């Protein structure tokens, strides 16, 4: 299907986001010409969580992180990532 409509000009990203949430992209873009792309350098979206850990575990994490010259929260993420891969 060939696109039949012209994409409007948007004031900001929020306006564009709302537009695309309520309109069919195939009416504006020829999807038969689309190509798959990757964006490997984009930062992943993160979300803060609360987790209760024993104080001695936090202290041990901080000591280990300090010896590796990384923030202890980064060390926790590294450990979790490795555990998920296993």
ABEGO torsion letter per residue (X at the ends): XBBABBBBBBABAAAAAAAAAABBAAAABBAAABBBBBBAABBBBBBBBBBBBBAAAAAAAAAAAAAAGBBAAAAAAAAAAAAAAX
